[in-house]
Amino acid sequence: MRKLVLLFFILLYFIFSKNLFAQNRPGQQVITVGAGSSVLGIALRVANTALTVNGEQLSITPMLSAGYDNALDSVFSLGFIYSAQSFTLSRKNGNYTDKFSIIHNNFAIRSLLHLSKKSEKNDFYVGARIGYSLFNFRSTLPVNNIPNEAFSLYSGYSFQALMGYRGYLTEDIGIGFEFAFGRPYWSSIFLCYRFGQTKPTKIIPKSPNYTQPGIQYK
């Protein structure tokens, strides 16, 4: 399945690369900071609502992300992104509160295919993200006789197919959103800042009366 998705994006690249003029320019770089929602977060919240116990409280942070993308040409960019989310269950225990937390960290590289036609303000794209997820557990109760000890619950590779949009409010600053299939999130909103080659290079034609010293023109 993953190979088919990658082949699909490669096919899109070769089909559109000669016909599209995206907001991307070679050397252009984009930094994004955003927050999203994960399927695991929704599932835990639903389960907690259904199985709630007096004195227990579930706290879930948004899936926070920070990413960097570098344009390799006008339609293709490559970058990396980090995402993190925590789930904490608090339970009253006399005068104390016991806490059980799961922290999800995801480190990934991603490639984006930009589909916007002749637009400097709008950037529609599709892409793929391949990463590595770490789920750690932490509790205020002793684990292996060590209080507040963190240990790994699960680690493994992750894959995500995504589509998104960036709209620039100024030349450099914009907002956007993404929808995705796979880990670590299914939707996200973000702020973005682009720098580098944000404008096309202007070629100023020489005057027909221009002559370079030392060269004779016929």
MIBA-515407 format. One line per 8 residues: their letters; for each residue x, y, z of C-alpha. Coordinates in steps of 0.25 Angstrom, whole numbers. Layout:
N
A> X/Y/Z | ...
This chain:
218
MRKLVLLF> 0/0/0 | 11/10/4 | 18/7/-9 | 6/9/-17 | 4/23/-11 | 18/27/-13 | 17/23/-28 | 4/31/-29
FILLYFIF> 12/44/-24 | 23/41/-33 | 14/40/-45 | 7/53/-41 | 21/60/-41 | 24/55/-55 | 10/59/-60 | 9/73/-54
SKNLFAQN> 24/77/-53 | 24/83/-67 | 11/89/-67 | 10/96/-53 | 15/109/-48 | 14/107/-33 | 17/117/-22 | 30/110/-19
RPGQQVIT> 43/115/-25 | 56/107/-24 | 63/111/-11 | 50/116/-4 | 49/111/10 | 36/110/19 | 35/109/34 | 22/104/40
VGAGSSVL> 17/103/54 | 3/97/57 | -6/89/65 | -15/77/61 | -24/66/65 | -20/51/65 | -29/39/64 | -23/33/77
GIALRVAN> -27/46/84 | -41/45/79 | -42/30/83 | -37/32/97 | -46/44/100 | -58/36/95 | -54/24/104 | -52/33/116
TALTVNGE> -66/39/114 | -72/25/113 | -64/19/125 | -62/31/133 | -60/29/148 | -62/39/159 | -50/46/162 | -43/44/149
QLSITPML> -40/54/139 | -33/52/125 | -25/63/119 | -21/63/104 | -12/73/98 | -13/77/83 | -3/70/74 | 7/81/73
SAGYDNAL> 16/81/61 | 28/89/56 | 33/87/42 | 43/92/31 | 42/90/16 | 52/94/5 | 48/96/-10 | 56/87/-19
DSVFSLGF> 49/93/-31 | 36/100/-35 | 27/88/-31 | 35/79/-21 | 40/82/-7 | 46/73/3 | 47/75/18 | 46/70/32
IYSAQSFT> 35/71/43 | 34/68/58 | 21/66/65 | 17/63/80 | 5/60/88 | 2/56/102 | -9/49/109 | -11/50/124
LSRKNGNY> -20/43/133 | -22/49/147 | -28/42/159 | -30/46/173 | -23/38/184 | -27/44/197 | -19/57/198 | -11/53/186
TDKFSIIH> -13/53/171 | -8/41/163 | -4/44/149 | -2/34/137 | 3/40/125 | 6/35/111 | 15/44/102 | 15/42/87
NNFAIRSL> 27/48/79 | 29/47/64 | 41/50/56 | 39/50/41 | 43/55/27 | 33/58/17 | 32/62/2 | 22/71/-4
LHLSKKSE> 16/73/-18 | 11/87/-20 | -1/88/-29 | -4/103/-29 | -4/110/-43 | 2/123/-45 | -1/128/-31 | 8/135/-21
KNDFYVGA> -2/135/-10 | -9/121/-11 | -1/108/-9 | -9/95/-10 | -1/82/-9 | -1/67/-6 | 10/59/0 | 16/48/8
RIGYSLFN> 22/47/22 | 31/36/27 | 35/36/41 | 38/29/54 | 28/29/66 | 32/28/81 | 21/25/91 | 26/27/106
FRSTLPVN> 19/25/119 | 21/33/131 | 14/31/145 | 15/38/158 | 14/24/165 | 27/16/166 | 30/8/154 | 41/-3/157
NIPNEAFS> 42/4/171 | 46/17/164 | 36/29/165 | 32/37/153 | 40/27/144 | 38/28/129 | 39/16/120 | 36/13/106
LYSGYSFQ> 22/7/102 | 24/6/87 | 33/10/76 | 32/8/61 | 32/14/47 | 20/23/43 | 14/27/29 | 5/38/26
ALMGYRGY> -2/43/13 | -6/57/13 | -12/69/6 | -12/83/10 | -13/98/7 | -5/110/10 | -10/124/8 | -1/136/10
LTEDIGIG> -6/148/16 | 6/156/13 | 18/153/4 | 25/144/15 | 14/141/26 | 2/131/24 | -7/121/30 | -12/108/26
FEFAFGRP> -18/94/29 | -15/80/26 | -23/67/25 | -16/54/26 | -17/39/26 | -8/32/36 | 0/35/48 | 2/45/55
YWSSIFLC> -10/54/52 | -22/54/43 | -24/69/43 | -16/81/46 | -16/96/45 | -3/105/45 | 4/118/43 | 15/118/33
YRFGQTKP> 27/127/29 | 34/127/16 | 48/133/13 | 59/131/2 | 55/132/-12 | 41/138/-11 | 40/146/-23 | 44/143/-38
TKIIPKSP> 57/148/-42 | 55/160/-51 | 63/161/-64 | 65/175/-68 | 67/176/-83 | 79/185/-88 | 77/197/-95 | 79/196/-110
NYTQPGIQ> 88/208/-109 | 97/201/-99 | 111/198/-102 | 121/191/-94 | 135/198/-94 | 145/191/-102 | 135/184/-111 | 131/189/-125
YK> 117/187/-129 | 113/186/-144
